[in-house]
Protein backbone atom coordinates (compact mmCIF):
# COMPACT_ATOMS: atom_id res chain seq x y z
CA UNK A 1 0.00 0.00 0.00
CA UNK A 2 2.84 2.42 0.77
CA UNK A 3 4.10 1.86 -2.77
CA UNK A 4 0.75 3.07 -4.05
CA UNK A 5 0.82 6.12 -1.82
CA UNK A 6 4.22 7.11 -3.18
CA UNK A 7 3.44 6.68 -6.84
CA UNK A 8 -0.17 7.88 -7.12
CA UNK A 9 -0.15 11.35 -8.52
CA UNK A 10 -3.36 13.39 -8.02
CA UNK A 11 -4.80 14.86 -11.22
CA UNK A 12 -7.32 17.30 -9.85
CA UNK A 13 -9.68 16.11 -7.13
CA UNK A 14 -11.17 13.02 -8.70
CA UNK A 15 -8.51 11.49 -10.92
CA UNK A 16 -5.19 9.94 -10.06
CA UNK A 17 -2.35 8.71 -12.20
CA UNK A 18 -0.98 5.32 -11.11
CA UNK A 19 1.44 2.99 -12.88
CA UNK A 20 -0.74 0.04 -13.71
CA UNK A 21 2.05 -2.46 -13.02
CA UNK A 22 1.91 -1.56 -9.36
CA UNK A 23 -1.85 -1.91 -9.18
CA UNK A 24 -1.53 -5.29 -10.86
CA UNK A 25 1.15 -6.45 -8.42
CA UNK A 26 -0.88 -5.28 -5.41
CA UNK A 27 -4.34 -6.48 -6.41
CA UNK A 28 -4.12 -8.69 -9.47
CA UNK A 29 -6.54 -6.38 -11.29
CA UNK A 30 -5.95 -5.42 -14.91
CA UNK A 31 -7.48 -2.42 -16.73
CA UNK A 32 -9.83 -4.82 -18.50
CA UNK A 33 -11.36 -6.01 -15.25
CA UNK A 34 -12.60 -2.60 -14.14
CA UNK A 35 -15.07 -0.66 -16.27
CA UNK A 36 -14.01 2.94 -16.43
CA UNK A 37 -10.27 2.41 -16.17
CA UNK A 38 -8.84 3.79 -19.36
CA UNK A 39 -5.78 2.86 -21.23
CA UNK A 40 -4.45 5.16 -23.92
CA UNK A 41 -6.31 3.31 -26.66
CA UNK A 42 -9.77 4.13 -25.38
CA UNK A 43 -9.19 7.47 -23.72
CA UNK A 44 -12.63 8.93 -22.95
CA UNK A 45 -11.96 12.55 -23.84
CA UNK A 46 -13.61 12.56 -27.25
CA UNK A 47 -16.71 10.85 -25.88
CA UNK A 48 -17.53 13.66 -23.46
CA UNK A 49 -19.30 16.92 -24.15
CA UNK A 50 -16.85 19.63 -25.31
CA UNK A 51 -16.51 21.58 -22.08
CA UNK A 52 -16.06 18.48 -19.99
CA UNK A 53 -13.39 17.16 -22.28
CA UNK A 54 -11.42 20.36 -21.83
CA UNK A 55 -11.86 20.10 -18.09
CA UNK A 56 -10.75 16.49 -18.02
CA UNK A 57 -7.90 17.04 -20.41
CA UNK A 58 -6.73 19.78 -18.05
CA UNK A 59 -7.22 17.58 -15.01
CA UNK A 60 -5.55 14.61 -16.62
CA UNK A 61 -2.59 16.59 -17.86
CA UNK A 62 0.17 15.03 -19.87
CA UNK A 63 0.60 12.00 -17.64
CA UNK A 64 -2.63 10.43 -18.86
CA UNK A 65 -0.95 9.89 -22.16
CA UNK A 66 2.29 8.44 -20.81
CA UNK A 67 2.56 4.71 -21.38
CA UNK A 68 1.96 2.42 -18.40
CA UNK A 69 0.38 5.20 -16.39
CA UNK A 70 -3.32 5.02 -16.01
CA UNK A 71 -5.86 7.58 -15.02
CA UNK A 72 -7.75 6.10 -12.14
CA UNK A 73 -10.94 7.66 -10.88
CA UNK A 74 -11.54 8.16 -7.17
CA UNK A 75 -14.16 5.41 -7.40
CA UNK A 76 -11.48 2.84 -8.23
CA UNK A 77 -9.30 3.65 -5.29
CA UNK A 78 -10.99 1.50 -2.64
CA UNK A 79 -10.87 -1.47 -5.00
CA UNK A 80 -7.12 -1.13 -5.37
CA UNK A 81 -6.68 -0.43 -1.68
CA UNK A 82 -5.65 3.19 -1.82
CA UNK A 83 -7.03 6.02 0.32
CA UNK A 84 -6.14 9.53 -0.85
CA UNK A 85 -5.34 12.13 1.80
CA UNK A 86 -8.06 14.75 2.46
CA UNK A 87 -7.59 17.96 0.53
CA UNK A 88 -10.01 20.32 2.16
CA UNK A 89 -9.58 23.01 4.75
CA UNK A 90 -12.85 23.46 6.56
CA UNK A 91 -11.88 26.85 7.93
CA UNK A 92 -13.25 27.99 4.55
CA UNK A 93 -16.63 27.65 6.16
CA UNK A 94 -15.91 30.32 8.76
CA UNK A 95 -18.78 30.96 11.15
CA UNK A 96 -21.32 29.10 9.03
CA UNK A 97 -20.26 25.81 10.54
CA UNK A 98 -22.17 26.57 13.70
CA UNK A 99 -25.58 26.01 12.18
CA UNK A 100 -24.65 22.58 10.83
CA UNK A 101 -24.84 19.42 12.90
CA UNK A 102 -21.62 17.38 13.22
CA UNK A 103 -22.60 14.75 10.65
CA UNK A 104 -23.64 17.53 8.26
CA UNK A 105 -20.20 19.04 8.60
CA UNK A 106 -18.72 15.64 7.68
CA UNK A 107 -20.98 15.73 4.64
CA UNK A 108 -19.73 19.19 3.63
CA UNK A 109 -16.14 17.94 3.90
CA UNK A 110 -16.95 14.86 1.83
CA UNK A 111 -18.60 16.92 -0.92
CA UNK A 112 -15.86 19.54 -1.02
CA UNK A 113 -13.23 16.87 -1.48
CA UNK A 114 -14.88 15.71 -4.69
CA UNK A 115 -15.95 17.16 -8.03
CA UNK A 116 -18.64 14.51 -8.36
CA UNK A 117 -20.48 12.88 -5.46
CA UNK A 118 -23.70 11.23 -4.42
CA UNK A 119 -25.27 12.24 -1.13
CA UNK A 120 -27.63 9.43 -0.21
CA UNK A 121 -28.55 10.23 3.38
CA UNK A 122 -31.95 9.01 4.51
CA UNK A 123 -34.92 11.30 4.04
CA UNK A 124 -35.16 14.33 6.34
CA UNK A 125 -31.62 13.91 7.65
CA UNK A 126 -30.95 17.36 6.12
CA UNK A 127 -29.14 16.92 2.80
CA UNK A 128 -29.96 20.42 1.53
CA UNK A 129 -27.87 22.40 4.05
CA UNK A 130 -24.86 20.13 3.44
CA UNK A 131 -24.95 20.92 -0.26
CA UNK A 132 -25.63 24.64 0.22
CA UNK A 133 -22.59 24.94 2.49
CA UNK A 134 -20.37 22.67 0.36
CA UNK A 135 -21.02 24.99 -2.57
CA UNK A 136 -18.13 27.33 -3.38
CA UNK A 137 -19.64 30.45 -5.00
CA UNK A 138 -16.35 31.53 -6.60
CA UNK A 139 -16.83 28.79 -9.20
CA UNK A 140 -20.29 30.00 -10.27
CA UNK A 141 -23.89 29.68 -9.08
CA UNK A 142 -25.53 26.74 -7.33
CA UNK A 143 -27.99 25.22 -9.80
CA UNK A 144 -30.53 22.75 -8.50
CA UNK A 145 -32.67 20.48 -10.67
CA UNK A 146 -35.44 18.79 -8.72
CA UNK A 147 -39.15 18.14 -8.26
CA UNK A 148 -41.39 21.10 -7.31
CA UNK A 149 -41.79 19.65 -3.82
CA UNK A 150 -38.11 20.22 -3.03
CA UNK A 151 -38.08 23.91 -3.93
CA UNK A 152 -38.89 25.27 -0.45
CA UNK A 153 -35.90 23.81 1.42
CA UNK A 154 -33.49 25.10 -1.25
CA UNK A 155 -35.04 28.54 -1.00
CA UNK A 156 -34.75 28.49 2.79
CA UNK A 157 -31.13 27.36 2.94
CA UNK A 158 -30.01 29.64 0.11
CA UNK A 159 -31.60 32.51 2.08
CA UNK A 160 -29.84 31.46 5.28
CA UNK A 161 -26.43 31.42 3.64
CA UNK A 162 -26.70 34.09 0.92
CA UNK A 163 -29.37 36.54 2.18
CA UNK A 164 -32.80 37.43 0.84
CA UNK A 165 -34.25 36.39 -2.51
CA UNK A 166 -36.13 39.66 -2.91
CA UNK A 167 -37.44 42.47 -0.74
CA UNK A 168 -40.79 40.92 0.07
CA UNK A 169 -40.78 37.21 0.77
CA UNK A 170 -42.45 35.55 3.75
CA UNK A 171 -40.16 32.55 3.50
CA UNK A 172 -37.03 34.70 3.77
CA UNK A 173 -38.70 36.45 6.71
CA UNK A 174 -39.30 33.15 8.45
CA UNK A 175 -35.64 32.11 8.33
CA UNK A 176 -34.47 35.59 9.25
CA UNK A 177 -32.52 36.15 6.02
CA UNK A 178 -30.35 39.27 5.82
CA UNK A 179 -30.60 41.85 3.02
CA UNK A 180 -28.28 41.18 0.07
CA UNK A 181 -27.20 42.95 -3.17
CA UNK A 182 -28.03 40.01 -5.39
CA UNK A 183 -30.95 37.61 -5.02
CA UNK A 184 -30.06 34.48 -3.08
CA UNK A 185 -32.65 32.33 -4.83
CA UNK A 186 -34.43 32.39 -8.20
CA UNK A 187 -36.84 29.72 -9.41
CA UNK A 188 -36.78 29.26 -13.19
CA UNK A 189 -40.34 28.22 -13.95
CA UNK A 190 -41.05 29.17 -17.55
CA UNK A 191 -40.44 26.78 -20.41
CA UNK A 192 -39.26 29.78 -22.46
CA UNK A 193 -35.94 30.80 -20.95
CA UNK A 194 -35.53 34.44 -20.00
CA UNK A 195 -31.88 35.39 -20.13
CA UNK A 196 -32.48 38.37 -17.84
CA UNK A 197 -33.00 35.95 -14.95
CA UNK A 198 -29.53 34.47 -15.43
CA UNK A 199 -28.05 37.96 -15.61
CA UNK A 200 -29.39 38.65 -12.10
CA UNK A 201 -26.38 36.74 -10.82
CA UNK A 202 -28.40 34.87 -8.18
CA UNK A 203 -26.53 32.62 -5.76
CA UNK A 204 -28.92 29.71 -6.36
CA UNK A 205 -31.15 28.82 -9.31
CA UNK A 206 -33.86 26.18 -9.08
CA UNK A 207 -35.32 24.33 -12.09
CA UNK A 208 -37.91 21.55 -12.24
CA UNK A 209 -37.22 18.53 -14.46
CA UNK A 210 -39.87 19.77 -16.90
CA UNK A 211 -37.90 22.90 -17.84
CA UNK A 212 -34.33 21.56 -17.70
CA UNK A 213 -34.01 20.99 -21.41
CA UNK A 214 -34.73 24.55 -22.66
CA UNK A 215 -32.83 26.21 -19.78
CA UNK A 216 -29.79 23.97 -20.07
CA UNK A 217 -28.87 25.56 -23.42
CA UNK A 218 -28.98 29.01 -21.86
CA UNK A 219 -26.77 27.93 -19.00
CA UNK A 220 -24.30 26.26 -21.35
CA UNK A 221 -23.95 29.55 -23.21
CA UNK A 222 -23.89 31.69 -20.07
CA UNK A 223 -20.87 30.55 -18.11
CA UNK A 224 -19.66 28.07 -15.53
CA UNK A 225 -21.96 26.56 -12.94
CA UNK A 226 -20.31 26.18 -9.53
CA UNK A 227 -22.33 23.25 -8.21
CA UNK A 228 -24.95 21.33 -10.15
CA UNK A 229 -27.35 19.41 -7.94
CA UNK A 230 -29.68 16.70 -9.15
CA UNK A 231 -32.18 16.39 -6.35
CA UNK A 232 -34.16 13.16 -6.03
CA UNK A 233 -31.78 11.81 -8.64
CA UNK A 234 -33.58 8.47 -8.77
CA UNK A 235 -36.64 10.23 -10.23
CA UNK A 236 -34.90 12.32 -12.85
CA UNK A 237 -32.62 9.83 -14.53
CA UNK A 238 -34.63 6.67 -14.80
CA UNK A 239 -34.24 6.65 -18.55
CA UNK A 240 -30.85 7.12 -20.06
CA UNK A 241 -31.96 8.95 -23.15
CA UNK A 242 -34.94 11.13 -22.28
CA UNK A 243 -35.01 14.89 -22.69
CA UNK A 244 -34.47 15.59 -19.00
CA UNK A 245 -31.35 13.42 -18.91
CA UNK A 246 -29.98 15.18 -22.00
CA UNK A 247 -30.63 18.59 -20.41
CA UNK A 248 -28.95 17.53 -17.17
CA UNK A 249 -25.94 16.22 -19.12
CA UNK A 250 -25.67 19.56 -20.85
CA UNK A 251 -25.67 21.34 -17.46
CA UNK A 252 -23.17 18.84 -16.03
CA UNK A 253 -20.79 19.55 -18.87
CA UNK A 254 -20.36 23.15 -17.71
CA UNK A 255 -20.34 22.49 -13.95
CA UNK A 256 -17.34 22.53 -11.66
CA UNK A 257 -18.95 20.15 -9.16
CA UNK A 258 -21.83 17.72 -9.62
CA UNK A 259 -23.85 16.28 -6.75
CA UNK A 260 -26.67 13.76 -6.96
CA UNK A 261 -29.10 13.54 -4.03
CA UNK A 262 -31.43 10.73 -3.14
CA UNK A 263 -32.84 9.25 0.02
CA UNK A 264 -34.35 6.23 -1.69
CA UNK A 265 -31.94 4.96 -4.28
CA UNK A 266 -32.40 1.45 -5.66
CA UNK A 267 -29.23 -0.41 -4.66
CA UNK A 268 -30.59 -3.69 -5.89
CA UNK A 269 -30.71 -2.44 -9.49
CA UNK A 270 -27.19 -1.39 -10.52
CA UNK A 271 -28.23 -0.81 -14.15
CA UNK A 272 -30.50 1.98 -12.91
CA UNK A 273 -27.58 3.63 -11.12
CA UNK A 274 -25.54 4.03 -14.27
CA UNK A 275 -27.24 7.18 -15.66
CA UNK A 276 -26.66 8.96 -12.34
CA UNK A 277 -23.04 7.83 -12.06
CA UNK A 278 -22.41 8.79 -15.67
CA UNK A 279 -23.50 12.36 -14.97
CA UNK A 280 -21.91 12.74 -11.55
CA UNK A 281 -18.55 11.19 -12.53
CA UNK A 282 -18.48 11.09 -16.33
CA UNK A 283 -16.21 8.36 -17.74
CA UNK A 284 -15.36 7.00 -14.30
CA UNK A 285 -17.68 4.01 -14.55
CA UNK A 286 -17.08 3.30 -18.20
CA UNK A 287 -19.82 2.74 -20.74
CA UNK A 288 -23.29 1.41 -20.11
CA UNK A 289 -22.95 -2.17 -21.34
CA UNK A 290 -19.50 -2.93 -19.92
CA UNK A 291 -20.80 -1.53 -16.61
CA UNK A 292 -23.90 -3.72 -16.79
CA UNK A 293 -21.92 -6.83 -17.72
CA UNK A 294 -19.70 -6.27 -14.72
CA UNK A 295 -22.25 -5.16 -12.13
CA UNK A 296 -25.78 -5.91 -13.38
CA UNK A 297 -25.29 -9.50 -14.57
CA UNK A 298 -26.13 -8.40 -18.11
CA UNK A 299 -26.70 -11.27 -20.55
CA UNK A 300 -28.04 -11.77 -24.06
CA UNK A 301 -31.64 -12.96 -24.38
CA UNK A 302 -34.18 -13.54 -27.15
CA UNK A 303 -35.02 -9.82 -27.07
CA UNK A 304 -31.48 -8.48 -27.01
CA UNK A 305 -29.38 -7.81 -23.92
CA UNK A 306 -30.98 -7.54 -20.52
CA UNK A 307 -29.42 -6.13 -17.36
CA UNK A 308 -31.79 -6.66 -14.45
CA UNK A 309 -29.53 -8.54 -12.06
CA UNK A 310 -26.68 -7.89 -9.64
CA UNK A 311 -23.09 -9.09 -10.00
CA UNK A 312 -19.76 -8.25 -8.34
CA UNK A 313 -21.78 -6.56 -5.63
CA UNK A 314 -18.91 -6.13 -3.19
CA UNK A 315 -16.70 -4.41 -5.73
CA UNK A 316 -19.42 -1.99 -6.82
CA UNK A 317 -20.16 -1.18 -3.20
CA UNK A 318 -16.47 -0.48 -2.57
CA UNK A 319 -16.29 1.76 -5.62
CA UNK A 320 -19.44 3.63 -4.66
CA UNK A 321 -18.07 4.26 -1.20
CA UNK A 322 -15.44 6.50 -2.80
CA UNK A 323 -18.04 8.87 -4.22
CA UNK A 324 -21.22 8.22 -2.25
CA UNK A 325 -22.07 9.14 1.32
CA UNK A 326 -25.04 7.52 2.98
CA UNK A 327 -26.15 7.89 6.59
CA UNK A 328 -29.34 6.37 7.96
CA UNK A 329 -31.66 7.92 10.47
CA UNK A 330 -30.11 5.65 13.13
CA UNK A 331 -26.56 6.76 12.21
CA UNK A 332 -27.21 10.42 12.90
CA UNK A 333 -29.86 10.44 15.59
CA UNK A 334 -27.54 11.39 18.44
CA UNK A 335 -26.90 14.70 16.63
CA UNK A 336 -30.54 15.48 15.99
CA UNK A 337 -32.91 17.68 17.99
CA UNK A 338 -36.05 16.13 19.47
CA UNK A 339 -38.33 17.10 16.63
CA UNK A 340 -37.11 18.13 13.20
CA UNK A 341 -39.69 20.21 11.40
CA UNK A 342 -39.73 20.82 7.69
CA UNK A 343 -42.24 22.65 5.54
CA UNK A 344 -43.12 21.66 2.02
CA UNK A 345 -45.18 23.92 -0.25
CA UNK A 346 -47.67 22.17 -2.50
CA UNK A 347 -48.69 24.13 -5.62
CA UNK A 348 -52.42 24.83 -6.17
CA UNK A 349 -53.94 24.15 -9.57
CA UNK A 350 -56.21 26.71 -11.26
CA UNK A 351 -59.43 25.10 -10.13
CA UNK A 352 -58.27 25.02 -6.50
CA UNK A 353 -57.15 28.63 -6.80
CA UNK A 354 -60.66 29.66 -7.94
CA UNK A 355 -62.28 27.76 -5.07
CA UNK A 356 -59.93 29.29 -2.53
CA UNK A 357 -60.65 32.74 -3.91
CA UNK A 358 -64.42 32.19 -3.50
CA UNK A 359 -64.04 30.86 0.02
CA UNK A 360 -61.85 33.80 0.99
CA UNK A 361 -64.54 36.17 -0.32
CA UNK A 362 -67.16 34.42 1.76
CA UNK A 363 -64.96 34.89 4.80
CA UNK A 364 -64.55 38.57 4.08
CA UNK A 365 -68.33 38.99 3.72
CA UNK A 366 -69.06 37.05 6.88
CA UNK A 367 -66.62 39.00 9.04
CA UNK A 368 -69.36 41.25 10.44
CA UNK A 369 -71.59 38.30 11.23
CA UNK A 370 -71.63 35.74 14.00
CA UNK A 371 -68.20 34.27 14.81
CA UNK A 372 -69.50 30.75 14.05
CA UNK A 373 -70.04 31.72 10.41
CA UNK A 374 -66.50 33.02 10.14
CA UNK A 375 -65.07 29.91 11.74
CA UNK A 376 -67.18 27.71 9.46
CA UNK A 377 -65.86 29.48 6.40
CA UNK A 378 -62.29 29.30 7.59
CA UNK A 379 -62.69 25.57 8.13
CA UNK A 380 -64.01 25.30 4.58
CA UNK A 381 -60.88 27.05 3.31
CA UNK A 382 -58.70 24.73 5.33
CA UNK A 383 -60.42 21.68 3.78
CA UNK A 384 -59.94 23.09 0.30
CA UNK A 385 -56.25 23.31 0.92
CA UNK A 386 -56.11 19.81 2.34
CA UNK A 387 -57.72 18.40 -0.80
CA UNK A 388 -54.94 19.83 -2.93
CA UNK A 389 -52.33 18.33 -0.62
CA UNK A 390 -53.72 14.79 -0.79
CA UNK A 391 -51.80 13.67 -3.87
CA UNK A 392 -48.48 14.89 -2.50
CA UNK A 393 -49.21 13.30 0.88
CA UNK A 394 -49.81 9.93 -0.79
CA UNK A 395 -46.50 10.26 -2.66
CA UNK A 396 -44.62 11.25 0.48
CA UNK A 397 -46.12 8.38 2.48
CA UNK A 398 -45.18 5.84 -0.20
CA UNK A 399 -41.62 7.23 -0.37
CA UNK A 400 -41.25 7.01 3.41
CA UNK A 401 -42.60 3.47 3.53
CA UNK A 402 -40.30 2.31 0.74
CA UNK A 403 -37.40 3.88 2.62
CA UNK A 404 -38.28 1.53 5.48
CA UNK A 405 -39.65 4.13 7.92
CA UNK A 406 -43.01 4.17 9.66
CA UNK A 407 -45.10 7.28 9.96
CA UNK A 408 -48.21 8.94 11.29
CA UNK A 409 -50.30 11.07 8.93
CA UNK A 410 -52.21 13.77 10.79
CA UNK A 411 -55.27 15.65 9.60
CA UNK A 412 -57.64 18.04 11.28
CA UNK A 413 -60.88 16.99 9.58
CA UNK A 414 -62.37 13.52 9.52
CA UNK A 415 -63.24 13.77 5.80
CA UNK A 416 -59.63 14.46 4.91
CA UNK A 417 -58.42 11.51 6.99
CA UNK A 418 -60.92 9.26 5.18
CA UNK A 419 -59.96 10.60 1.74
CA UNK A 420 -56.31 9.94 2.49
CA UNK A 421 -57.05 6.35 3.53
CA UNK A 422 -59.06 5.90 0.32
CA UNK A 423 -56.30 7.34 -1.86
CA UNK A 424 -53.73 5.02 -0.33
CA UNK A 425 -56.04 2.10 -1.04
CA UNK A 426 -56.46 -1.23 0.69
CA UNK A 427 -52.84 -2.10 1.37
CA UNK A 428 -51.84 -4.00 4.51
CA UNK A 429 -49.51 -1.25 5.80
CA UNK A 430 -52.22 1.42 6.10
CA UNK A 431 -54.01 1.72 9.46
CA UNK A 432 -56.94 3.94 10.33
CA UNK A 433 -58.32 6.46 9.87
CA UNK A 434 -58.84 7.14 13.55
CA UNK A 435 -61.19 10.03 14.26
CA UNK A 436 -63.52 11.30 16.98
CA UNK A 437 -66.59 9.40 15.73
CA UNK A 438 -64.92 6.01 16.04
CA UNK A 439 -66.06 3.88 19.03
CA UNK A 440 -63.26 3.45 21.61
CA UNK A 441 -63.03 -0.32 21.08
CA UNK A 442 -62.51 0.08 17.33
CA UNK A 443 -59.93 2.76 17.98
CA UNK A 444 -57.99 0.54 20.39
CA UNK A 445 -58.05 -2.32 17.93
CA UNK A 446 -56.56 -0.18 15.16
CA UNK A 447 -53.86 1.10 17.50
CA UNK A 448 -53.06 -2.43 18.64
CA UNK A 449 -52.81 -3.73 15.07
CA UNK A 450 -50.60 -0.84 14.04
CA UNK A 451 -48.32 -1.50 17.01
CA UNK A 452 -48.07 -5.22 16.17
CA UNK A 453 -47.29 -4.72 12.48
CA UNK A 454 -43.62 -5.64 12.03
CA UNK A 455 -42.87 -3.73 8.80
CA UNK A 456 -43.01 -0.04 7.81
CA UNK A 457 -46.54 1.28 8.24
CA UNK A 458 -48.66 4.41 8.31
CA UNK A 459 -51.39 5.37 10.75
CA UNK A 460 -53.89 8.00 9.66
CA UNK A 461 -55.52 9.97 12.46
CA UNK A 462 -57.11 13.29 13.24
CA UNK A 463 -55.21 15.44 15.69
CA UNK A 464 -58.28 15.78 17.93
CA UNK A 465 -58.91 12.04 18.23
CA UNK A 466 -55.39 10.94 19.03
CA UNK A 467 -53.61 13.97 20.31
CA UNK A 468 -53.07 12.80 23.86
CA UNK A 469 -52.22 9.81 26.00
CA UNK A 470 -51.32 7.43 23.22
CA UNK A 471 -47.79 6.37 22.40
CA UNK A 472 -47.02 5.84 18.75
CA UNK A 473 -43.33 5.23 19.28
CA UNK A 474 -43.07 2.73 16.42
CA UNK A 475 -43.11 5.74 14.05
CA UNK A 476 -40.15 8.01 13.32
CA UNK A 477 -41.82 10.32 10.81
CA UNK A 478 -44.95 12.42 10.73
CA UNK A 479 -46.74 14.27 8.01
CA UNK A 480 -49.30 17.00 8.70
CA UNK A 481 -51.86 17.49 5.94
CA UNK A 482 -53.65 20.23 7.80
CA UNK A 483 -52.47 22.83 10.22
CA UNK A 484 -54.60 23.30 13.29
CA UNK A 485 -55.05 26.87 14.50
CA UNK A 486 -54.05 25.97 18.02
CA UNK A 487 -50.35 25.43 18.53
CA UNK A 488 -51.00 23.18 21.53
CA UNK A 489 -53.00 20.69 19.47
CA UNK A 490 -50.25 20.46 16.85
CA UNK A 491 -47.60 20.21 19.49
CA UNK A 492 -49.40 17.35 21.27
CA UNK A 493 -49.87 15.43 18.04
CA UNK A 494 -46.25 16.06 17.10
CA UNK A 495 -45.07 14.56 20.39
CA UNK A 496 -47.06 11.30 20.12
CA UNK A 497 -44.33 9.18 18.47
CA UNK A 498 -41.59 10.72 20.60
CA UNK A 499 -40.40 8.54 23.46
CA UNK A 500 -37.17 10.29 24.36
CA UNK A 501 -34.93 7.69 22.72
CA UNK A 502 -34.74 8.99 19.15
CA UNK A 503 -35.73 12.07 17.19
CA UNK A 504 -38.88 12.51 15.11
CA UNK A 505 -39.16 14.24 11.74
CA UNK A 506 -42.37 16.17 11.12
CA UNK A 507 -43.21 17.41 7.63
CA UNK A 508 -45.85 20.09 7.22
CA UNK A 509 -47.58 20.16 3.87
CA UNK A 510 -48.59 23.74 3.17
CA UNK A 511 -50.63 24.91 0.17
CA UNK A 512 -48.62 27.40 -1.86
CA UNK A 513 -51.16 30.13 -1.19
CA UNK A 514 -50.84 33.16 1.03
CA UNK A 515 -53.32 32.32 3.83
CA UNK A 516 -52.02 28.77 4.34
CA UNK A 517 -48.39 29.91 4.30
CA UNK A 518 -49.07 32.64 6.84
CA UNK A 519 -50.87 30.31 9.16
CA UNK A 520 -48.11 27.74 8.98
CA UNK A 521 -45.43 30.38 9.56
CA UNK A 522 -47.28 31.71 12.61
CA UNK A 523 -47.81 28.27 14.14
CA UNK A 524 -44.25 27.13 13.51
CA UNK A 525 -42.82 30.32 15.00
CA UNK A 526 -44.86 29.59 18.14
CA UNK A 527 -43.70 25.98 18.32
CA UNK A 528 -40.06 26.90 17.79
CA UNK A 529 -40.17 29.55 20.49
CA UNK A 530 -41.94 27.17 22.84
CA UNK A 531 -39.17 24.59 22.19
CA UNK A 532 -36.51 27.17 22.98
CA UNK A 533 -38.19 27.99 26.24
CA UNK A 534 -38.59 24.31 27.04
CA UNK A 535 -42.39 24.49 27.10
CA UNK A 536 -43.00 21.54 24.79
CA UNK A 537 -46.62 20.51 24.54
CA UNK A 538 -47.65 23.18 27.00
CA UNK A 539 -47.37 25.84 24.30
CA UNK A 540 -51.01 26.67 24.74
CA UNK A 541 -51.25 30.33 24.02
CA UNK A 542 -49.12 33.41 23.79
CA UNK A 543 -50.28 34.28 27.32
CA UNK A 544 -49.03 30.95 28.74
CA UNK A 545 -45.70 31.39 27.10
CA UNK A 546 -45.32 34.93 28.34
CA UNK A 547 -46.25 33.85 31.85
CA UNK A 548 -43.51 31.23 31.70
CA UNK A 549 -41.08 33.75 30.29
CA UNK A 550 -41.57 35.88 33.39
CA UNK A 551 -41.38 32.88 35.69
CA UNK A 552 -38.10 31.82 34.14
CA UNK A 553 -36.89 35.40 34.18
CA UNK A 554 -36.94 35.68 37.97
CA UNK A 555 -33.40 35.89 39.25
CA UNK A 556 -31.89 36.37 35.81
CA UNK A 557 -29.77 39.23 34.58
CA UNK A 558 -31.42 42.07 32.66
CA UNK A 559 -29.91 40.85 29.40
CA UNK A 560 -31.34 37.40 29.88
CA UNK A 561 -34.75 38.87 30.65
CA UNK A 562 -34.61 41.07 27.55
CA UNK A 563 -33.78 38.04 25.45
CA UNK A 564 -36.65 36.06 26.90
CA UNK A 565 -39.07 38.91 26.30
CA UNK A 566 -37.87 39.18 22.71
CA UNK A 567 -38.55 35.48 22.34
CA UNK A 568 -42.02 35.99 23.79
CA UNK A 569 -42.70 38.77 21.32
CA UNK A 570 -41.98 36.43 18.47
CA UNK A 571 -45.27 34.81 19.41
ZN1 LIG B 1 -37.26 34.39 -0.34
Boltz pocket constraint, residues with backbone or C-beta under 6 A from the ligand:
constraints:
  - pocket:
      binder: B
      contacts: [[A, 155], [A, 159], [A, 164], [A, 165], [A, 166], [A, 169], [A, 170], [A, 171], [A, 172], [A, 185]]
      max_distance: 6.0
